[in-house]
């Protein structure tokens, strides 16, 4: 067999909602999602000469559109948002979205956009990641339907996203049969010409045979979905064009049906780094890895030069509304209206109303000095919000002073520095300046009811004290 048998508990077979057949018929007049080019949403359509035919198919009848997600971690990150939103746009236009989880391809590793080969993952880790990512995609689609579709007065039922796992069909295939029946349709010249292959072949580490075969598996995924679900469209990032081309070539030789690939632009920050990566750290969509507040603040910190692009790409706001928001933002940039709206829309999509409220509550607590709100937060929320801040466990003692907690939390290298900076007003406890080093700590003021003290030196250096009480 090509793959070892995956744990049954995380096998994500196709889930079809029975009520789907009873959903009211809706209009497909806006089914041509290629109109989203007005938002800069698409980069290329493949094959380019067939764009008119693709546009006609999308506009005339409901289609099936898929995108793939390999389980390289136990959460998706903000870099995956554009592809997810592409599937949501397809759903809003009346098409059938499919999210393909790479239970098989995740064990191989996609070389696209990488300089080195991924480390092989244990099967248990693959299974765990599959379960987490599948649940995450389901939740995002539910949040979209509830908060960004129904509550905003949109009419017509949405087709539920179908989540499939490609390990379900590969485990039934024999290796020799697969190479004999599928491998013969690939040409080495074409496979070697892919940009993802060329860049790796020229690198110091080269490219393994395992990675080289990835394009064969992704191509076969599309062929399988075409046969099983009449899937004519594949959606992916611009780095997926080589894999999309391989799928198109395979289908043209095996099934001879017209299929189309649609790529989305690669979003980068002002430094040219991949969107969502900061000093090598991803901004995750899981609340266990990146808190709703941290996600919210990530988008609030969007530079003015980038906010228009992200509002168009990552939200469902009409273009007229985006222009109005940007016009107000230009008049009063100090209010950060455009960035806040971007943060609200995406936090709502990923974490729902509860997550957005929590993010805004923490924002109010930190920026408005609301100590009571800070005391209502759970310990894990504070820890996630200040993920880079050191956490110190301290056993309280009678008569403990501001200076003592500062030194035990290692906020200052020496007591002399501590006394000088504290006296100058450069030290806060729970958002309030503590200027007297000899002041005795008081519950409710210095120690919040959740058993936490949030210390800050200067404007950005936070320390978290967890009291052992």
Buried (B, 14 or more C-beta within 10 A) or exposed (E): EBBEEBBEEBBBEEEEEEEEEEEEEBEBEEBBBBBBEEBEBBBBBBBEEBBEEBBEBBBEEBBBBBBBBBBBBBBBBBBBBBBBBBBBBBBBBBBBBBBBBBBBBBBBBBBBBBEEBBEEBEBEBBBBBBBBBBEBBBBBBEBBBEBBBEEEEEEEBBBBBBBBBBBBBBBEBEEEEBBEEBEEBBEEEBBEEBEBBEBBEEEEEEBEEBBBBBBBBBBBBBBBBBEEBEBBBBBBBBBBBBBBBBBBBBBBEBEEEBBBBBBBBBBEBEEEEBBBBEEEEBBBBBBEBBBBBBBBBBBBEBEEEBBBBBBBBBBBBEEEEBEEBBEBBEEEEEEBBBBBBBBBBBBBBBBBEEBBBBBBBBBEBBEEEBBEBBBBBEBEBBBBBBEEBBBBEBEBEEEBBBBBBBBBBEBBEEEEBBBEBBEEEBBBBBBEEBBEBEBEBEEEBBBBEBBBBBBBBEEEBBBBBBBEE
